[in-house]
Amino acid sequence: MAAVNEERLQAVERLQRDLAVTAETVEHPNGLCMVTATATGELRAVHLHPALLSQGARAVGQVVTETARLATNAAVQTSFNKMALALGDGMAINVEAIAGDSPFRATWNPVVPPVVAAPEAAAPRQRRTPRVDDPDEDAFFENPFGRR
């Protein structure tokens, strides 16, 4: 029993060391900014493309803030994944119940099947040739299946 507890303590210490150095690097979808951040929100590196600087201070601030949020969420998700590996899924579920969903689970969207394009319109119908009225008064013996 003591050996099991010792292994658990070592696993927790390893997890704490891993979580302390966990950082993720994310590039903004527009490709003009790249940020490395930790799960606590500490920014370790910020790289800006020169084209971003020409867009003004407000655009730079918005892009850096969005990229920092994405990098922090990625680092938090990596921390959740490491915790689940070290402590098991059951414990990870308990932590999520207390701390809230992991970032990627909170923003998870189900895959929506693509909208099928409307079928092409059918070719316009052509008028049939008009049926010629039979001037014969004797329609009793006429074969109705013979007409075309």
C-alpha positions in Angstrom: 0.0 0.0 0.0 2.8 2.4 0.8 4.4 1.7 -2.6 1.1 2.6 -4.4 0.9 5.9 -2.4 4.5 6.7 -3.2 3.9 6.1 -6.9 0.9 8.4 -6.8 2.9 11.1 -5.1 5.6 10.8 -7.7 3.0 11.0 -10.5 1.5 14.1 -8.9 5.0 15.7 -8.6 5.8 14.9 -12.3 2.4 16.3 -13.3 3.0 19.5 -11.4 6.5 19.9 -13.1 4.9 19.2 -16.5 2.1 21.6 -16.0 4.5 24.3 -14.8 6.4 24.2 -18.1 3.5 23.6 -20.4 3.3 26.3 -23.1 1.7 26.3 -26.5 2.5 28.3 -29.6 -0.4 29.3 -31.9 -0.5 31.3 -35.1 -3.5 33.7 -35.7 -5.7 32.5 -38.6 -4.7 35.5 -40.7 -1.0 34.5 -40.2 0.1 37.9 -39.0 0.8 37.0 -35.4 2.2 34.0 -33.4 2.1 33.8 -29.6 3.5 31.3 -27.1 1.6 31.3 -23.9 1.3 29.2 -20.7 -1.9 27.8 -19.2 -1.8 30.7 -16.6 -1.9 33.2 -19.4 1.8 34.2 -19.3 3.0 35.3 -22.7 6.4 33.8 -23.4 6.8 35.0 -27.0 5.0 37.3 -29.4 6.0 37.5 -33.1 4.3 40.0 -35.3 4.4 40.2 -39.1 5.4 43.6 -40.4 2.2 43.8 -42.4 0.2 43.8 -39.2 2.0 46.8 -37.9 0.8 48.9 -40.8 -2.8 48.2 -39.9 -2.7 50.4 -36.8 -2.6 50.0 -33.1 -6.2 48.9 -32.6 -5.7 46.0 -35.2 -2.4 45.0 -33.6 -4.0 44.9 -30.1 -7.0 42.9 -31.3 -4.9 40.3 -33.2 -2.4 39.9 -30.4 -5.3 39.5 -27.8 -7.1 36.9 -30.0 -3.9 35.0 -30.6 -3.0 35.1 -26.9 -6.4 33.7 -26.0 -6.0 30.9 -28.5 -2.5 30.0 -27.2 -3.7 30.1 -23.6 -6.7 27.9 -24.4 -4.4 25.4 -26.2 -2.0 25.3 -23.2 -4.9 24.8 -20.8 -6.2 22.0 -23.1 -2.7 20.4 -23.1 -2.7 20.6 -19.3 -6.1 18.8 -19.1 -4.8 16.1 -21.5 -1.6 15.6 -19.4 -3.7 15.5 -16.2 -6.0 12.9 -17.7 -3.0 10.8 -18.7 -1.4 11.0 -15.3 -4.5 10.7 -13.1 -7.0 8.9 -15.3 -10.1 10.0 -17.0 -12.3 9.7 -13.9 -10.2 12.3 -12.1 -10.1 14.5 -15.1 -13.9 14.4 -15.3 -14.1 15.4 -11.6 -11.7 18.3 -12.2 -13.7 19.5 -15.2 -16.8 19.3 -13.0 -15.2 21.7 -10.6 -13.2 23.9 -12.9 -15.4 23.9 -15.9 -15.1 22.3 -19.3 -11.7 22.2 -21.0 -11.4 25.0 -23.7 -11.8 22.7 -26.6 -14.8 20.9 -25.2 -16.4 24.3 -24.3 -16.1 25.4 -27.9 -16.8 22.0 -29.5 -19.2 22.2 -32.3 -20.7 19.0 -33.8 -19.9 18.4 -37.4 -22.7 19.6 -39.5 -23.2 17.9 -42.8 -22.7 20.2 -45.8 -25.8 21.7 -47.2 -26.7 19.9 -50.4 -27.2 22.3 -53.3 -30.7 22.4 -54.7 -31.1 20.1 -57.7 -30.9 21.7 -61.1 -34.2 22.7 -62.6 -35.7 20.2 -64.9 -35.8 21.0 -68.6 -38.8 23.0 -69.6 -41.7 20.7 -70.7 -42.6 20.7 -74.3 -46.2 20.8 -75.4 -47.5 17.6 -76.8 -49.0 17.6 -80.2 -52.7 18.3 -79.9 -55.0 15.3 -80.3 -57.1 15.5 -83.3 -60.7 15.1 -82.6 -62.2 12.2 -84.5 -65.0 13.4 -86.7 -66.5 9.9 -86.6 -69.6 9.8 -84.5 -69.3 6.1 -84.0 -66.9 6.0 -81.0 -68.5 2.9 -79.5 -66.4 0.5 -81.5 -63.2 2.6 -81.2 -60.2 1.0 -79.5 -59.2 3.4 -76.7 -55.7 1.7 -76.5 -55.0 2.3 -80.2 -54.6 6.1 -79.8 -51.2 7.5 -79.4 
